[in-house]
Amino acid sequence: MALSPETFTTRKRRPASSFNTSKLSDLNLLFSLLQLTDQICSLDLNSSANFLFNRASCSAIRKTQLLGVVFEDMIRSSTVNLDSVVVPHSLFLCLEEMYIVLHKIKTLIEDFSNGSRFNLLMQIEIVADTFHRLTGELSTLLDVFPIQELTLNDDVRDLVLLVRKQCSESRPVIGTEQINLRREVVSVLDRIKNEIVPDKAHLSSIFEKLEIRDASSCRAEIENLEEDIQNRSEEQSKADLVALIGLVRFAKCVLFGASTPSTRSASLRRSRSSEFAVPADYRCPISLELMQDPVVVATGQTYDRVSIKLWMDSGHNTCPKTGQTLAHTDLIPNRVLRNMITTWCREQKIPFEVETVTGKLNGGVTNKAALEATRMTVSFLVNKLKGNDNAPLSVEDTNGTVYELRVLAKTDSDSRACIAEAGAIPLLVRFLDVGMENPSLQVNAVTTILNLSILEANKTRIMETDGALNGIAEVLLSGVTWEAKANAAATVFSLSGVPAHRKKLGRKTRVVSGLVNLARGGPEGARRDALAAILNLAADRETVARLVEGGAISMAAEVMAAMPEEGVTILEAVVKRGGLVAVAAAYAGIKRLGAVLREGSERARESAAATLVTMCRKGGSEVVGELAAVPGVERIIWELMAVGSVRGRRKAATLLKILRRWAAGLDGGESEGMSTTTMITPSTTTLAP
């Protein structure tokens, strides 16, 4: 794997507000310079950064420290007191430029100290050259520094001359040990690319030199590399960083074993988004959840990538928000909005997890080293999960291994394919019924299956795995935690995107009853997941009968009080395909539909009108009479005809026509085709962390 230093460009960083010198003048500038030198001298370099750039960073800090003495003496000196002495304007121009150079040095040291250690290692020449260039700029400024025109202490004058001499004699310095370490990393990546598993002792030596000594430091390294990918525009640079992520993931599992997040971290992940009001523009119109990867569709509307992809994969060719037919199915990343969401999450201290790239970039170019590293990681984890009769895994190790698969299944399609191909699904199914003994293991197992189901090929694998559907139904009905139940419902939603699977799932009475019970009595997020799955199942006419038998209609009527859009959408779908039995079951909900028609959102009113039209046509005069008894119903319908959506106005006109024919003692109006354009999607947007 040929890697050059130019491949790894330096990190892009937003300038700090203190970088602006336009407001600095006179003594304020000197005080700011003194403060900046103090900040540079107090920087806490981690040991790996010291190993990689000990001489360069220490030299820069030492020169800065000497300049700090000069600035301090100038402040004390009456020479810079403008009330008594006139000072050359060139001095302040020189000091302003010096402030900028020192700020760049500070930023550079902070970046390589806090960023990815592997990325720093791969670009040691670039960083060394940057240090040398900044030192050269400092040397130029010291050459024009008006030292003869200032009344300085002799020792301070000697310091200025010393720093000037040191800067002029500076050369880029890279240690042989660092160069050799980089060659070792490149060699390991080449071996992985050639499907050769790296030697454990060799890996351990590399990670020890970079001070990466446990699973938590590996996770931090992966996060830093992922952040660097977001800051890259060159595809080759991204691809090489992705290969490094694959290497760190593999080493994390092999060297430090599987691990689970701390209780505090898991709690933060579940609660952060509910503690803050997410701005409406940052929520996906489909899932109503914070968007992780916003994309723009042909109509110009923005959705979360996972949600809109599931919508399209389910056979829809319209925009969920506008109802317009999509001219194409291309999804254009909304990078501006994504950056805004990332910034907001960072300010609110909300974990922002995005689907990372492991094997492919821009849907086409495969990174062989990254893909093989993923395969090796998966193989290691699955073999570990299979266990050994002589040394079976402990419950804690099993849970940790399943959690690692869960995290890996979240990353991308290649990882999901590798996990399924390695035979992990039957192993995961075994842990779906262990809730009472180990709730965490049950959550990790069902969530891993959920993440695997995003890949179309894996949907069939899951459906064909013995015990998978029964296990998912068991979690739905008797899962110990709401998180497990919600992710089981989201799994049903994902699987039911395929028409053939939808029919098979609908025949499972336990699946239907589990979804209905969860939608009726779970917390809001879990209810959304269950309602989304029920709506998908309702697309099959045979399954609708089972939904009616399972109490889906009465549940939808109950849900309308708290979640009118979701409840009325379920009712519309079931009544549309359920025949007279469904209409009879929905009869008691006519007054609630009237309330939604009067007070609901535009989408809810549209669905309510469509549901009532279907019920009136199928149920006859008795249903129409019940609707006519709703106080002020005709005025409500007139209002919808005036201000509703196009479809809502059309349905309202049909409903008014039916009511008037009934009042005149005539039969119902003309027949009209219907199409459900509203939808519900799971709160988890299928991809679970």
N, C-alpha and C positions, 0 to 999 in steps of 0.2 A: 504494500500500500504506500504509494509515493506521497509523502506529505512535505510541503515546503513551509517555511515560516510565514510566507506571504499569505498562505491559506487562512491563517488565524489572525485576522485583523484585530486591532485593539478594540476594547469595549467602548460602545457609544454611551455617553453619559450626559444627562441634562445638566447644564452649568448651574452651580449654586448661585443664590441671589447675591452673596458677598463677592462674587466675581466682578460685578459691575463697579468700576472705579470712578464713574462720572461725578459722583458727589463727594469724592475725597479731595481734600486740599489741605495745605499748610500742615499744622501739627497732626490733624486727623489722619492724614496719610501715613505719617510716621508711626502713630499709634496702631493703625491697622496693619502696617508691615510687621511691627513687633509682635502683635497678636498672632499674625499668620505664621511667623517663624516659631512661636511657642507651640502652635497647633501641630506644625510639622514635626518638631522635636519630640512631641508627646505621643505621636502615632504609635500604636501598639501593633507591631508586625507579628503575624503568626510564624511559627517556626519553619513551616514549609516555604513561606515567602522569603524568609531569611536564607534558607538553603539555596533557593534559586537565584536570589538577587542580593545576597548579603553585601558584597563590595559596592555595588552600584547604589543601593538604597542607603547604606551607611555613609557613603561618601557624600551623597546629596544632603542627608540630614546633618552631617558634620559641617558642611559649608553653610547650610542654613543657620545652624547654631552660631557660627562665627559672625554671620551677617546680623543676627539678632543683637549681638554685643555692640555692633556698629550703630544700629538704629537706636539702641538704648542710650548710647553716649550722645548721639545727635539730639535726642529729646532733652537730655540734661543740659546740653550745651546751649548757651545763649545765641549761638550762631543761627539756629533755626527759629528763633523768636522774632517773628516778622514785625513786632511792634518796635523793635530797636535796631534791627539789622536788615538790610535789603539782601535777599539771597537770589542767586541766578535762577532764572526761570527754567533753565536746562536741568537743574537739579531735580525739580519736581517732575519734569517729563521723564527723567531717568528713573526716578522712584516709582512712578506710575507703571512704567514698563516692567520694572523689577517685580512689582506686586503681581502683575499678570503671570510672569514666568514662574514665580514661587507658587502661585495658586495652581498652575498646571502641574508642578512637581507634587504638590499635595494630593491633587486628584489622581495622578498616576500611581502614587504609593498606595492610596486608599483602594483603588481599583484592583491592583494585583494582590493586595493583602486580603481583600474581602471576596474576591471572585473565585472562579474555578481554578483549582491548582493544576489540573491537567491542561487546561487551555493556556494557562500561564507558561507551563513547561513547553508547550508546542510553539509558543511565539517568543521564546527568550531573546532571539536576535532583534525582533521588533522592539521589545521593551528596552533592551540594552541600548539600541540606537536612539530611542526616544529620550532616554536619560542623557545620552551623549549630546543630542541636539539641544535639549534644554540647558544643559551645562554650557554649551557653546553660546547660546543666547545670553546667559548670565555673564559669560566672559566678555562679550561685546559691550554689555551695559556697564560693566566695571571698567572697561577701557575708556569709556567716555564720562565716567563718574568724575565730577569736578572736585577732586580731592585737594588740589592746590588752593582752591578758593574757599575752603572750609577750615575753620579753626578746630582741628581735631587733636585729641590726645595722641602722643607719639605711638603708644601701644596700639591704639585703635587704627591709626594710619597704617601701621605695619600689618594689622589684621586685614585691612582692605587689600593691601598689596599681596598678602599671602593667598587670600581667596582668589584674587585675580590670576595669580600664577598657577594655582591648582586647577582653576577652570580652563585656562589656556592649554595646560598639559594633559587634560583629561582625554582618555581613550575608551571606546566601548570595551567592556570587560565581560567575558562569558567563561565560566569555569568548565574545565574538561569533564568533571563529574556530572554537571548538568547536561552537557551534550551527550554523554554516554547514556544517561538515564532516558533522555528523549529517544535515543536510538533503540533502547530496550522496549519502550512503549510502542514505537512504530513496528518493531519486530513482532511483538505480541499481536498487534492488530493484523499484521500480514499472516501470521499463523492461523488466527481465527478466520480470516478471509479464505484460507485454504482448508478450512474445516478441521484444523488441528487444535485440540483442546489445550489451553495454556497450562504450563506446569504450576501447581499450587504454590510451591516454594518460591518460584520466580515472581509470581503475582504478589505474594506476601512481601517480598523484598521491595518491589516497586512502590507498593502502597505504604510501606513503612517509611521509605525515604520521603514520601510526600505528606507524612504525618496523617494519613487516613487510616485510623486504627480500629474503627468500630462501625456498626451499621448506621448509627446516626450521622457520623461524618460522611458516610457514603451517600446518604439521602441528601445531605446539604450539598455535596459535590454535584449530584444529579440535578438538583434544583438550580444551581449556578450555571451548569451547562445548558439547561433548558432556557434559562434567561438569556444566555449568550446567543442561543439560536434565534430567539425573538428579535435580537438586535442585529441580526445578519441579513444582508440582502443577496449575497452571492450564494448560489446553490451549492457549489463545491465546498465552500466553507461550512455551510449548514450540514452537508453530508458527512464531513469529517468529524464535526462535533457530535453528530448522531452516533457515529461509530464509537466515540469515547463514552457516550452514555451507555451503550450496549456493554462495553467493557466493564464499566463501574458496576452496572447491575449484576453482571455475571460474578464479578469478584465479591460483591456484597453477599450474595447467597453462598458462595463457595468458601469464602474466608471467615465470614462472621455469622453465618447461619441465618435462618428465617427469623423475622421479628414482626411484632404487631405494634400498632401505634399505642402511645400511652393513653390512659383513660381520659386525661385532660385534653389531649389532642383530638380524640374522637368526639368528646363533648363539644369542643370548640367548633369542629366541623359541622356538627348537627345543629348547633344553636346560633352561630354567628349570623347567618342570613335572616333569622327570625328576630334578632335583637335590633336590627336596623331596618328602616323603611327603604327598600330598594327603589330608586327612581324609576318611574314608569318607562322611560326611554331605554332603561337597561334590562327590562324584563322581556322575555320572549312572548309574543302575542299568542303562541300556541300553549306553552306550558305555564306561562305567567311566572316563571322562575328566572333568576339572574342568568343572563346569557353567558356562556363560556366561550363560544366561538361564533360570533354573529356573522351572518352571510346575507347577501342581497339576492332576491329572486328576480325573475324577469319583469314583474310588475313594479319593482322598486321598493318593495316592502322588505324589512329586515327580520330574520328569525334566527334562532339558535340552530346551528348546523345539524345536530343530532335530531332535533324535533322535526325540522322540515324534511330531512332525509327520510325519516320514518313515515311522514305523511305521504311523500312521493312513492316510497317503496310499497305503501299500502294500496297503490293503484290510482291515487288522485292526480289529476293534471290541472288543478285550479289553485289559485292563491287562497289560503285559508282566510285571510283577512278581508280581501275584496271580492272573492268569488270569481275573479276573472280567470280565463283560461291562460295558462302559462305558455308563452311563445317558445320557450326553451326551458330546459331543466338545469342549466348551468347555475352554480352557486358561487357568487363573487364575494370573497372575504371583505368584511367591513372593518378594515384595520383601524380607521380613526375611532370608531365606536369601541372597538376592542381595547385600544390604548386608554380610552376614557374610563372604561369599566375597570381595567387593571389598576389605574391610578386611584380610582374611588375605593376599590377593595383594599389597596395598600393603606390608604388614609384611614379607613375604618377598621383596619387590622382583621379583615375577613380573608380566610384562605381562598385563593383563586386558583382552582385546578383546571388545567386545560388538557385536552387530548394531545399528547406529544407524538412526535414522529420518530419511529424506530427504524423502519426499513425503507420507506419510500418518501420521496419528496415530490410535491406537485403531481401526485397521482401517477407518476411514470417511472422515474429513475430510481432503481433499487440500489441501496447501499449494501453490498455483499457482506462486508465485515459486520455491520450492525445486525443484519438478518441472521448471520451465523451465530453471533453472540446471543441473540434472542433464542435461537434453537438450543444452544448449549445450556442456557439458563433454564429453559423450560424442561429439557431432558433431566437436568440435575434435580429440579424440584419434583417432577413427576416420579422419578425413580425413588426419591426420598419418601414421597407420599405412599408409594407401593409398599415400602417398608421391607424389613428382613425378618424372617421367622426367628432368627437367633437374637436379633436386637430390634424389637418393635419400637416404633416411635411413641414417645410420651404424648399425652393429650396436648400439652403446651407446644411441643414441637410440631405436632400435626396442625394445630391452629395457626402457628406462625407460617408454616409452609403454604397452607391454603390462602392465608392473607397475602403472601408474596404473589401467588397466582392471581389473586383478585386485583392487585395493583398492576401486574403485567397485562392482564386482560383489559385493563382500562386504557392502555396506551394507544394501540392502533390495530388495524386489520391483520397485519402480519403476525403480531403477537397472538391474537385470537385464533388465527389459523394454526399456528405452531402448537398452542396449548391443546386444541381439540385433536390435532393429528397425533399428538403424543399419547392420547388415550386418557386425558384427565377427566372427561365428563363422567364416565361411570364411577370414578373414584370420588368425585364431588357429590354425586347423588347419594352415596352412602352416608354422608354427614347431614342430610336434610332433616333427619328425624332424631337429632341428638339435642334438641333444644333444651330439654329439662336438665340434662347433664352438663351441657356446655353451650349456652346461648350465643356466645361470641363465635364459636365454630359454625353454628347454624347460619348466622348472619353472613359470615365470610363465604360459606359454601354457596348459598343462594345468590349472593351478590356476584360472585364469580360467574355462575351460570348466566345471570342476567347480562353481564358484560360480554360474555362469549356469544350470547344470542344476537348481538348487534350484527355480526357477520352472517350474511344470508345462508352460506353453506352450513354454518353451525346450527341454524334453526332446525334443519332436517336431522342433524346428528343428535340434537337434544331430544327431539320428538321420538326418535327411533331407539333411544337408550332405555333399556329395561328399568322400570321404576322411576323414571324422571318425572313423568306427569303426576304419578301418585305422590312422589316426594314433594313436588311443588304444591299440590293440593293440601298435603299435610301441613306444610308451613302456613298456607293461607288460613287454614282452619284452626290450627293450634300452635302457631309459632309463638315463642316466648316473648319476643320483642315486636313492637310496631314496625321497627326498621326491617326486620325479617319478613313480616307480612306484606309491607309495602313493596319490597323488592321482589317478592314472589308474584304480586299482582302486576308489577311492571314487566316481569318475565313473561307472563301470560299475554300482556299487551304486545310485547315484541314478537313472540311466536305467532300470535294470531294475525300478524300482518300478511301471512301467506294464506290464501283462501283454503287450501287443503288442510292446513293445520288448524284453521279456525273451526272447521267442521268437527275435527277430532276432539279439540278442546271442549267444544260445546256439548259433546256427548258425555263428558265427565261431570256427573251431578255434583261431585264434591268440589270441583273447580268453580262451577256456577254458584253454589251455595256459599263457598268461601269468599268469592268476590262480592256477592250481595251483602253478606254479613259485614265485611270490611267497609264497604261503601256506606253502610247504615250506621256503624258504630265506631269507626276508627278516627284518629286525628286527621286534620285537613289534608296534609300531604298524602297520607295513606289512602284516604277516600278518593282523592284525585286519581291516584294510580289505579284503584279498583274501578272507578267509573270509566276511565279510558279503556281498560280491558273489556268491560261490559259493552261499551259502544262498538269496539272492534268486533266482538262476537255477534252483536246484533246485525251485522252486515249479512249474516247467513240466515236464510228464512227458517231452516230446520232448527237452528240454535235458538231463534227467537221464542219458539214454543217452550223450550226448556227454561229460558229466562223468565217467561211469564209464570210458569209453574214454580220457579224458584223465588218468586216475589220481587222481581226486578221493578215492576211497575209501581207497586206500593212503596218500594224503597225510593224510586225516583221522585214520587210525590212528596215523600218526607224530606228528601234532600233539597227540594226546591225552595224551602224556607231559608236555608243558609247559603246554598249554592244554586241560584236560579238558572244560570246559563247551563251548567252541567246537568242538572236534573231534568230540565225541559228538553235538552238535546237527546238524552237517553229515552225519554218518553216518546219523542217524535220518531226516533229510529225503531223502537219496539212496536209502537202502534201502526207504523207504516207497513210493517211486514208481518204483523201478528194476527191479522184477521179479527173476527168478531170477539173471540175470546180475549184478545188484548184490549179491544175497545171496552168490553164489559169490565175488565179489571181496572181500566183507567177512568171509568165513569165517575168514581168518587173524587177524582182529582180535577174535575172541570172547573170548580170554583177557584182552585189554586192556579190553574192555567189562566183564568180570568184576571187574577191578581197580578201575575207576571205580565200579562198583556197590558195592564194598566201602569205598572211601576218598574218593569224590568229594563235591562239595557236593550239597545237596538237589536243585538244578536238574539237575546232571549225572547224578545217580543216577536221577532220573525219566526223563531222555532215554535213558540206558543201558538201563533196564528196557523202555521202549517199543521201542527198537531190537531188543533180544533177542526180544521177543514177535513182532515182525514177521518176523525171520529164522527163528525156530522154526516159525512157521506156513507160511512160504513154502519153507523149506529142508528141512523134514521131519526124520526121525529122525536123520540124520547131523549136522545142526546141533544138535539137542537133545542128542545124545550128547556132542558137543564141549563144550557148556555144562555138562553134568552132570559132566564131568571137571575142572571148575574146583574147586580145593580149598575146601571149606566153603561152596559156593554156596547150599545150602538154608538155612543159618544166616543168610547175608547177606540172602537174600530175606525171611526171617522178620523180620529187623531192619528192613528197609525197610517191610514191612507195618505195623510198630508205630510208627515215628517219621517216615515219609516224608510227602510232600504228598498231597493227596487223589488226584490223578492217579497219583502214584508208588505209593501203596498199592494202587490198583486194578490197575495194571500188574504189580506184584509178585505179587498174588493170582493173576492170569492166568498168570504165568510159573511159579509153583509148581504150579498145576493141570496145566500142560503137562508139567512135569518128572515129576510123579507118574503121569500117564497113560503117559508114555514108559517109566517104570520098571515099570509093570504090563503093558507090551507092547501098550498101546492107542494109537490115533491121537491127534492134537492136540486141544485143548479147543475151547470154543465160540469162534466168531468175534466179534471186538470191533472197533468203529470206533476210528480213531486220529486225533489232531490234534496237530500240533506247536505247542506254546505257547512254547517257548523260542526265543531269537533271538540273533543277533550283529549288531552294528552297527559301522560303521567307527570307528576311533580318532579320525579327523578330524571325526566327526559331520557329514560332508559340507561344512560351511562352512569354507573354508580361509582363513587370514589372508594 
